[in-house]
Structures are given as structure tokens and as C-alpha cells.
Amino acid sequence: MAAVTRAAQALLILLGVMLVTVPACAQVLPTKSEIASAKRWLQAHLLAPGAQPPFSFLYGGKRSETVLPGWPPQRRTERLDRLRTRHTVVWTDPQSGLRVRCEAVEYADYPAVEWTVRLRNTGSHDTPILEGLQGLDARFDRTADGEFTLHGIKGDFCAADSFEPYARTLKPGAEARFAPPGSGKSSDGPDGWPYFNLQFPGGGVVLAIGWPGQWAASFARDQSGGLRIRAGQELTRLYLRPGEEIRTPLIALLFWSGEDTVRAQNLWRRWFVAHNMPRVDGHTQQAVAQIQVGGAEKEIANVQAFLDAGIHVDLCWRDAGGDAASVWFPTGPGPFHPPDPAWLNSGTWDVDKTRYPKGFRPFTDGIHARGMQFVLWFEPERVGDPDSWLGRNHPEWLLPNNWGGSILDEGNPAARQWLTDHVSDIITAEGLDWYREDMNGGGPAPAWRAHDAPDRQGMTENLYVQGHLAYWDELLRRHPRLRIDSCASGGRRNDLETMRRAVPLLRSDFQWNDMPGVVEGNQGHTYGLSSWLPFQGTGVYQYQPYAYRSFYLPSFGMGGLTPENTAAQQRAYGECRRVAPLMLADYYPLTPYSRDLDRWIAWQFNRPEQGDGVVQAFRRERCAESAMTLRLSGLEPDTLYRITDLDRADPWEARGRDLMEKGLRVEIGDRPGAAILLYTRAR
């Protein structure tokens, strides 16, 4: 379809028409040429003789592209399984003993490649200074007229515009830089989302950075038609002692062809589910409904009230809460005083036997018998109370932080071993199904950097990140059916390494009723974040259909039951049970992104293999148009679909071709109002 001007598009929107330049196709599948492109890129940048590696660093003041050719590489290839092949390339400095090992993985079923670089001192003396270590340092060239366009979203910062999409044209001389705002939380802030889609004429590449720390990425356009991308730990200038090893962030690239960025994002979503989401018993996390609970045995009655109302939730969530009565661990006086919440006084990770004399086990046994799982909140990295167990017994494990309190140094082997054993024992003793890990405050980055000497900058962070991932890996090894919920003041640590071990049951703390624009903001969150993370969650505490329908996600929860809200909760949980599984499939925006109150916003999730899907549409309070025609995508042109509007009694049928070419007319009489339309193959 030919492009339309902004003015023409705006006019069409006012007339109730939305143009979407997405070609019709039944399934999103990678092409052979796309997979071949990924393979060629890997060969050219790592495997072929004389290849220029896709990473860089300075070593003793010399560029890696200068020193590595003098260290003859050793190569090894091995099959990990029928779909993945690992290539290992090792360079060793014969003088200092520095070993550089790049492990790259290529995929047979998707046009994706990934790699991590590890640098180890195998010698007997300190190495020369390593600095500017980049996990990705590569140039991309255009093959046709046109410019580079960088697509992405903002990170989370507990705001209505968290996860807002952007598209930036990179013209000659332009440079775009991205990083978390000095917190060390990997998906924090307006410029902190560690995933990008670089579009160039004829195709593009999706880039993901796996680093639960302080990363940075830059996209620099030169004058000759090329673009240089660099990504890595933001600050490295250090030497390695004998036996020490550091690593780069995980870098993943997914290649795509054509001009369709929506298809590219769905290709990414499918690769993400197939090869990245954590699995239990061979299965990725499915949609869940959840409630918050206290965890005392007597509170089984509260859970039973939901069951008696016909609401069968999956997860009972014991969070930190905001006052002394709601934390589950003992707290001392600490440095914080009201109105600061008592859960800031962390550092003693034992169940408070005053409030829970039998621990959580009676509660977990009770909900397990009812077919539910227990989620327990932890925040082991932040030690807010100097009189806590950690503060009194192991102050040598703590890194002072400039925003108050300390950080438990997970790069310290003794500290990590204690933490692993202690939390593992709690998981076993209390019958936990989910380990929920939070990270509040200003983040660990200031503590990391304050601990480094001038010639060891970045060392504390690098060892810490390695230790943090090793801690999670060991918990999962000891408890194969354990699931991890990622957090960090909402959705602020959701990089690719984290997402290979955890899912975000809560995508942002922007969910409370007293937050201006919380409903439309969460519509925007779903719109933007769905291009990147199929599984995400939130909670809603409003009981009008327009409000609670704006929060439907694969992880969905509401407040406590009252006589006044029971009917609303019954309807919301029942509707979300039907909608949420579809949201793990292909995603299609149907309108432009907007939080304006005089606009519609709508999107579609489609399961082509099953022949079903959902359209979610929202008419905001100042929007004059009561109807809009939305052109769907991903349907089979000749298939008849049966469409059910959850607010109307009678379903109707339409041909896939008509729904994609002429569109689906959606009417919403209320202002504000929401419509949910489910469809499935008629026969």
C-alpha cells in the first residue's frame, strides 16, 4: 500500500478508518534467505579466516583489531541440539596469558545469532589495562537508497509513557545513544530499553542486549552510508589479576528482510518464545490469574472466597507491602523512620515467627491442595538496615550505596554462597513455587563504581553481574520446577539474560488508582511492550469495564473481594481467561500509539496455527467517534471467521479477506468504553 501523509492519515482516523501497512499472511515464518543472511553474517564476522570479530576492546592502549590477528585463533564447533550450533573461537596472548573466548550460537529455525565474549587472565601476573570493552562493535551498510531507522520503546520509569514506542531516522552524522540513567537496572528510564530494531532499505536487524547491569549502546551514522553499532558494559577500564575472568553482555541479532517492521517484531516474538523464555517441564509460562495474600494460615479463607465466587486464580502473591504489618521478615529500627515503609529495612531474610509462628507452610499446603501456587517477594541485594542479620554478621559483604543502605555484593563468592543456600532453604521449607526478586532505590551502579579503584573501573559490576546470574542459575538447578519473577521497582531489569531465567509478573509499578493517567497509560504500556515481551503482567484496582479491560495481560490480578466489586471481578477474571492466552501469539497494532483522550487505541493478537485471536479496542472519554474500522492481519483470506463481541449476544461471521481488506467495524457507545472481540475459524 502506498504511504499516506500524516494529515491524510489523521483525516482517515477521524472518519473511522485506520490504514495499516501490514501484508496479509496466515503465519509469520522466517524465510530461507533470512536464515542464510544470519549465517553469512556470522561467517563474515567470526568464523571465516581473517574475519573481523563483532566485538572490540583496547588492550594496553592498542585496539583489539590490531592485537587479535597476532594471536592465532582456535576454533571449535559443536551441536547443542537439533536447532542450535555453538561456535567457540579462542585467542590467547602468548606474552600476558590473556585468553579471549567468544562463544556464538546460530539457530537452524530462525535467522538469529548470539554471542558472549569472556576474557580471562591465564598468566601469572596482572594483565595490561583492558578498556572500552564492547560486546558488539560492528558496521552495517545500506544496499539501496534510503536511510536507517531505529525502532524501539522507552524503558520503565513508573510513568504513563513508560514503554512508549519511537522511530528515529539516523541521517549522516547522526548518533543515538542509549543507557539506563546510572542505576544499573537494565531496562530503566526513557533511554534504557535494551532491545532495538534497526531498519534499513530492504530489511533490518533486531538487536538485544543481555546485561542486568549498567549497559550502553550507540548507533553512529557516518557520511558514506554506513552505521556503526557499539554496545557493552558502559564503563570498563581495568586489569585482570591471575585467574580473574570478565565477560561482555550477551548480544543477540535477528535478521529480517522486506519493509514490514510489524512482521519483524512478530518474528522476534516467536524466536523469543521458542528459544528464550524459561521452561518448566518443557513448557513456557502460560497465562495466569493472581491475587495478593498475606500468607498466614487463616488467610486461606480469603483465597477460598475467590473460589466460592467462581474465580479460580493460579497464583497467590505475597508481596512486600508498604507498612510494618505487611512485611514477612523481621525488621529492626534501621535508618528509616515513618513515613518510609518498613520493608526498606531489609537484610534479615527469615520468616517473622511472631506473625507466622508456623512459617508459610500451612498456607502453601492449603493453596497447593486447591491447585494454586505461592509467589514470595524477596529483595536480597538491598540491605537497608545496618542492624539486620547481614549488617551485624557480615558487613564485609556489603557495598555502601549513595542513596542509603548497602548492596549485598553478589560478586563475592562467600556472600553468594550464603545467599544461595539461605534462599534455597526457604524455598524448600516454605514450599515456594515462585521466587520474586525486587530491587528498589537508586540501583546498585553507584555502589559498584564507588568500590572500584581507578585502574579497576567496571570490575565490581562485572563480577557482580556474573554472580547474580550464577545465583539464579543455581536456584533453578536445585529447584527445577521453580519459577522466577523479575522486578526492580516494577519492570526495570528485563534484559535478555534476565528474561531467559524469569518472567515479569509485574511490568511496571505504574498501576495504582492515584496515578494520573493510569488507565490510558497501561493501554500504552500494552501497545508498546507487546512488540518485545509476549509475557507480561500488571494489576488493576478499578472495577469499571473500561478500566479493568485496559489491564488484561498474560499475568492479571485485581484487589480483594468485597460485596460491591465481586460481580466486576467475576466478569474481569472470566474475560481475561479468554483473552490472555491469545496475547502470547502474534501482535498487530491497529491504530497509532497515543495516550490522548480524544483518540481510539486498538490492537490485535492472532494465533494462525489455531485460527483464532482477539481485538481489543478503547474509545477514550473525549473521543467523538463512536465507531472505527480496523483492518486485521494474519488471517487466512478464504477462511470464514466467527466473531464474538463480549458485549453483544449474537456472534457473526466474516471472510478473512474482508476483515483484512475492508476491515472490522467496531462500535463503542460508551465514552470512555472498551470492546473485546474474539474470533475463531467458523469451520
N, C-alpha and C positions, 0 to 999 in steps of 0.2 A: 504494500500500500504506500502511496506517496505520502511524504511528510506533510503535516499541516502546520500553519503558523500558530503562535500562541494565541493570537486574537481569534483566529478561526476555531481553535480548539475550545477556547473559553465560550464562544458563542454556541458551539455544539453541546457543551456541558449544560448551558442554560436551557437549551432546547430538550434536554433529557437524553442526549446521545453521548456515548463515550467511545472514542476510537482507540483501539489497542492494536499496535502493530505486531501481533504475535501470530505466526502462521499456524494453521490448523494441523494437528498431528495427534495420533492416538497415544503414542508413547514417547517419552524422552529417552533416547538411546544414543550412546556415543557412536560416532562413525568410525570406520576403519582408518580413514585419513586422519582423524583427530588422534587416535591411538598411535598411529605412525608418527605424527608430529611430536608427541611426547617422547617417543623412543628416540627419534632423531635428535631432539634437544639434549637428552641425557647423553647420547653418544658424543655429540659435539662438545659438551661442556665437562665431561668427566671420564668417559670410557675410552674414547679414541686416543691413539698415541699423539702426544703433543697437545691434548685438549687443555683449554684454559678453565680451571676449576671455577665453579659458580660461587665461590666464597673468597674472602680476602682477609689479610692482616698485615701489619708491619712487624718485623722481627729484627731487633737490633737496628732499627731505623731503615731497614730495607723492605721493599714491597714483596709480598708473597709470590707475585707473578714473576719476580726476579729470582727468588731463592728456591722455590719448589722445583724448577727444571733441573737444578743441580742435585736434587735428591731423587734418584731413580725410584719410581713408584712400584709397589707390588699390588697386584690386583687379584681379587677372588670373587667368584660368582656362585651363588647357591640359591636353590629354590626353597622358599619358605613354605609355600603351599601351591596349589594349582593356579592361583591367581596372582601371586606376588613373588618377585625375584629380587634378591638383595645383592648389590654390588658393593664390595669393600675395596677402597683404594687407600694405601698407606704410604706416606712419605716419611723418611727418617733423616734427621740431620746427623751426619757422621761425626761432627765435632761436638755439639752440645747434647746430643741424645734426644732432642725434641722429636716426638712422634706425632704426626698429623694423620688422623684416621677419619676418612669420610665414608659413612655408610649410607648408601642410597637404595631406595626401593622403587621399582617400577611395577605397574599393575597391568595385567593382561586384559581386564574387562573395562577399564576406564583410562582416559588419557591423562593420567596423573603420575607424577614423580615426586619423591620427597627425599630429604637427606638431613643428616645431622653430622657435624664435624666435632671431633674430640681431639684435644691437644694434651699430650702427657709428657712429662719430663722423665725419660728413662735413664738419664745420666746420673752422675754422682755430684753435680754442682748445680747451683741455681742457673736458670736459663737467662739469656739476654731478655730485654724488655719486649713483651708482646703488647701491641696496642691496636685499637681500631678494628677489633675482630668482628667481621661481618659474616653472618650465616648465609646471606645472599648478597652477591655482588655480580650483576650481570647486565648486559646491554640487550635491548630489544630494538629491532629496526622495522620500519614500515616497509611494506612491499607494494604499496599503492598510495595514491593521493588520499589525503585525509589526515586527521590528527589523532593523537592519543587522547582517550577519555578515561578518567579514573572514576569508577563507581564504588560506592561503599556506604556505610552508615556511621553515625556517631556512636560512641560508646555509651555506657550508662553513667549518669550523674544525678540520679533521682530527680528527674525533671520530665515535663511533658514532652520535650523534644529529644529525650534520650532515644537512640536508635533511628533518628531522622535520616532518611537517605540523602545522598548528594551525588552529583556528577560533575567532575571538574575537567575541563579541557586543558591539556598541557601543551601550550604553544612553545615555539622556540625560545629558549632562555628561561622558561618557567621551571620552578621547583616546588614540589609539595612535600611537606614533612609531617610525620605523624608520630605520636608517642603519648603514653599516659602522662598526666600532669605531675610527675615527680613522686607519685605514690608507690610505685612498684606493683600496682594492681593492673593486670594485663588488659582489661577491657574497660578502663576507667576514663571518663572525661570525653569532651566533644571530639578530640583527635585521637582517641585511644582504642578504637576498634581494630583488632589485629588481623583483619581479613579485607581483601581488596579484589576488585575485578577490573583489570586493565584491558580496555577495548582499543583495538587498532584496526585499520582497514582490513576487512576480510576475516576477522576473528579476534581472539584475545586470550588472556590467561588469568585464571583466578589464583590469588596468592594468599596463603595462610601462614601465620607466624605462631609457633608453639613455644611460648615462654611465659610462665606465670611469674613474671617479674617486670623490670623496667626495660622495655624494648624501644627501639626507634626504627623508623623506615623513611626513606626519602626516594622521590621519583623526580629525577632531574632530566629535563629535555634539553638536548644540545641543538646547535644550529644546522646540523647536517641531516636531520631526520631520524635521529636515534634517541633512545630513552635509557638512562642508567638507573637501575633499582638497587638500592642497598638496604639491608635490614639485618638487625642483630641486637645484642645487648647494647643498651645505649652508651655505657661508659666502660671501657676496658683499657687499662694501662698497668701492666703487672708483669712480674716474673713468676716463674714456677719453681718451687723447691723440688728436690728429688722425690719422685713418686707422685707428685700432685698432678691432677687432671682437671681441665676445664672443658666446657662444651659450648657450642653455639645453640641458639634456638633451633627447633625443628622448623624446616622450611618445606612447604608443600605447594606444588604448582599443578593446576588442572587446565589443560589446553582446550580451546573450543574454536570452532570455525563459524563463519557466517556473520550476520549483523544482529542477531537476536540475543540480547542480554538476558531476557527472561528465561529462554531455553538454557543459557549458560548457567544461570543460578539454579535451575532445576537439575541440571547435570551435576552441579556441585552438591545439592541436597541429596541426590541419590548416592553419590560417592561417599558423602558424609555418613549416611545411614549404613551403607554396605560395609565400610571399612574403618569407621572411626568411632561410632557410638559404642559405649561399653556393653558387654553382653553378660547375661546370667543364664546358665543352662542353654547357651547358644542363641538366646533371643535378646534383641534390643528392648529398651524400655518402652512399654506401651502406655497409652493414655491412662491417667489415674485421677481419681477424685480424692480430696483430702480435707481434713478438719484439724484445728488446733486443739490440743488437750493438755491437761496438767500432768498426767502420768501417775496420779495416786490411784490406788485400787478402787476407791469409792467413785472415781470418775468414769468407771465402766458404765455407770448409769447414764452419763451424758452421751456416750457412744451409742448405747442401746436406744436412746431416744431417737437418734437419726435412723437406726434400723427400723424401729417401730413406725416411723413416718414413711418408710419405703425408700429411704436414702441409704444405699449401701456404699459407703466410702471405702477406699482402698488403703489410705494412709492416715494414721493418727500422728500428728506432728507436735512434738514438744519443743517449742522454741525458747529463746532466752527470755522474752518478755521485757517489760520496762520497769519493774519495781522489785523490791526485795522478796516479796511473796511469790514471785513468778520464776526466779532463778532456781535451778535444781542443784547447784553446788554450794558448799559453804562459802560465805564471804566474811572477810574481816573488815576493820574500819577503813583501811586503804586511804588513798589520797583524794578520793571523790566523795562528795557530800551532796545531799539533796540540793537542787532537783535532778542531779545527774543520776541515771538509773544504776541500781546496784549491780547489774550484770557487767558493768565496766570493771568491777573488782574481780577480774578473772585471775587464774593462776593456781587454783586448787581444783583439780578435776576428779572429784569424788562425789557420789550422790549424797546429798544432805540427809543424814539419817534422822534428823529432828523432824523434818517434814515427810520423809519417806523411810520410815523405820525398817521396812522390808525391801527397800530399793524399788526399782521399777518392775521387778519380775512378776509380781501378781498382776499388774496391769497388762504387761506384754503377753503373759499367758492368756489372760482374758480376751484380748483382742485377737490373738492368734487363733483362738478357738472359734472366733466369729469371722475368720477369713480376712483379717486385716494385718497391716504391717506397721511397725513403730519407727518413727523418724526422731532422732535426738540431736539437738543443737550442741555443737562444740565451737570453741574459738581458741584452740591451743596455742596459736602463735603469739597472741597478745596477752601480756601479763600486766594487768592494771593495778594490782595490789602488792606492794612490797612485803606485806605481812602474809601473803599467800604461801602455799606449800613450796612452790618454786622459788619465790622471793626469799624465803627463810633457809631453804635447804640447798639451793643451787644457784646463787646469784652469779656464779661464773658462767652459767649457760645463757645469761640474759644480755641483750644488746639494748642500751638506753636509747629511747626514741625522743625526738624533739617535741612531739605533741603530747607527751605524758605517758608514763608507764614504760614498759620494756617489750622487746620482742624475743621470744624463745628462739635461739639460734639453731635452726634445723640443719645447718651445715656442720654443726658439732656432732661427731659420731656418738658421743656418750649421751648428749641430750636427745638425739633422735632415737636411740635405742630405748631410753627410758620412756619417751612418748609413745613409741610403737607398742611396747609391752603393756604400758598402763592402759592405753585406749583399747587395745585388743582384749585385755582382761575385762574391761567394762562392757564391750560388745558381747562377749561370751556370757558374763554374769547376768546382764540385764536383758538378754535376748533381743538385742537391737537388730533391725533389718536394714536401716539406713543410717549412715554417718553423715550428718550435715555440718559442713565446716564453713565458718564465717571468718571475716577479717575486717574489723571496724577501725575507726580512727583514720589518721592520715596515711596509713600504709607503712610497710616496712622499709621502703627505699631510704629514707633519711637515716635510719639506724644502720643499714648496710654501709652506706657511704661514710658515716662518721667513724665506723670501725676500721676503715681501710687506711693504710699508710700511703703516702704519695706514690710510691712505686708498687702498690698493690691495689690500685683502684679497680673495682669491679670484682675482686676476688671473693669477698664475703657474700655478695649476691649470687655469684655463680655457684659456689659450694652450697649455699642455702637452697637455691632452686633445685639443684641435683638432689639434695637431701629431702626436700619437700615431696618431690615426685617419688623418690625411693620409699618414703614413709607411706604414701598412699598405695604404692605397689605391694608393699609388704602386708598392709592390712587386707588388700584384696587377695593376696596369696593365702593368708591364714584363714580368711573367711570368704570362700569362693562365691557365696550367694549374697554377699554384702553389696549394697549399692551406696554410692556417694552422691550427695547433693552439693554442688558448688555454690558459693556465695561470695561475700566480701562487700558488705554494705549494699546488698542487692546483687546485681549482675555485673560485678566489676572484676571478675577473674574467670573469664570464659574463653581463654585462648585454646588452640587446638590440642596442646598437650593435656590441658585440664579436661577438655571435652572427650578425650579418649579414655578417661577414667571416671567421669562424673557427668551428671545432667543438671541443668538449672531448674529446680522445682520452683524457684522464685527468680524471675528475670530482672526485677528491679524493686527497690523499696518504694517506688512511686505508685502507691496503691491505696492510700488512706483517704477517707472522706474529706478531711480538712485541707487537702492539697488542691489548689486551684487548677482546674482543667484536667482532673484525674481521669475522667471518663474518656474524653476525646484524646487525651494523652495516651491512654492504653490502647485505644484504637490505632493510634500512630505507632505505638510500640509493636503491635502485632504486624502492621503493614510493613515496617522496616526490617524487623528482626527475622521475620519468616523467610526472607531470602537467604538467610545464613544458617539458622539453627532450627531444624524441624521440631525438636522437643524443647519446650519452654513452658513456664508456668507463672501464675500470679494468683492473687486473692481479691475478692470483692466483698464490700460490706454495705452495698446499697441493694435495694430489693425491688427496683422498678425494671421492667424488661429491657428498656433501652440501656440502662446502666449495666446490669449483670450480663447481658449478651455481649457487651463490649470487652468482656474479660474471658470469654471461653477460650481455653487452651488445652493442650495435652495434659497439663497439670493444673487443676482448677480446684479452688476452695472458696468457702463463704464463712460467715460468722456463726455464732451459736444460735441454736434454735430457740425461738420464742413463739407464743401463740400468734403474734402479729406477722411473723415472717415465714412461718412453716410452709404455707402454700407457695410463696415465692421460691423458697429453697427447693421444694419438691419439683417445681417446674424447671428451675435453672439446672439442677443436677441432672434431671432427666433429659433435658435438651442437650446439655454438654456431653452426656454419654453417647449421644448420636453423632455429634459434631466432631468431638475431639479426635477420634481415631482417623478421621479423614484429613486432619491437619498435619499428619505425618507424611502426606503424599506430596504431589507436585503443587506448586504455589504460583498463582497468577494474580497480580494486581489488576483490578478492573477500572480503577479511577486513578487520577494523580494523587500523590500524597498531599494531605492538607489537614490542619487542625482547625481551620476556620469554621465558625459556627454557621455560616451561610452555605456550606458545601455538603455534598454527599461524600462518603468514602465507602469503598466496597472491594472485596477480593474473592477469589475462588480457590478451593483446594480440590484436586482431581486425582482419583485413583483409576488410571486407564486399565490396569490389569483386571480390576473388579468391575469396572464400568459404572462407578458411582462417584459422587462428590458433593460439595456444598458451596453455596454462595452466601456470603454474609454482607449485608448492606446496611448503612446507617444514614439516616436523614437527621441533620442536626437542627437545633432549636430555631435558628433564624433562616433556615433554608426554605425558599418559597416553592421549589419544585416538589410536587408530591409523587413523581414517578421518574424513573430513569431506565433507559435501555442499555443493558450491559452485554457486550459481546464476549461469550465464553471461549475457552481454549481447551485443547487437548482431548476433544470428543471425537468419536467415530462419525464421520459425515452421514453415513447411511443408516445409522442406528437410531431407533426410536427410544427416547428417554422419558421416563415417568417423573414428573416434578411435583414435589410436595412443599407447599408453603406452610410452615408450622403455625401460622396464624389463620389459615383457611382450611375449611373442612375437605374440600374436593381437590384431589390432585388432577393434573392434566398431562398431556403428552406432547412432545415436540421432537422433530428430527434434529440430530446433531448438527447437520449442515446449517439449518436455520438458526440454531442457537449461537453458532459461531459467526455467521454472516449477517443475519438480520438482528440477532441479539435477543436477550431475555428481558422482557419488560417487568420491572419491579415497582410495585406501588407501596408506599408507606403513608398512611393517612395521618398518623400522629407526628407531632413536631415538638420535641425530638422523638424519633422512633427507629426501630430496628427490624429488619426482616432476615429470616433464615430460610433458605430454600434448599432442600435436599433433592438430589436426583439419582436415578439408577436406571439401568437398561430396562426398557419395558418388556422385552422378550428377547 
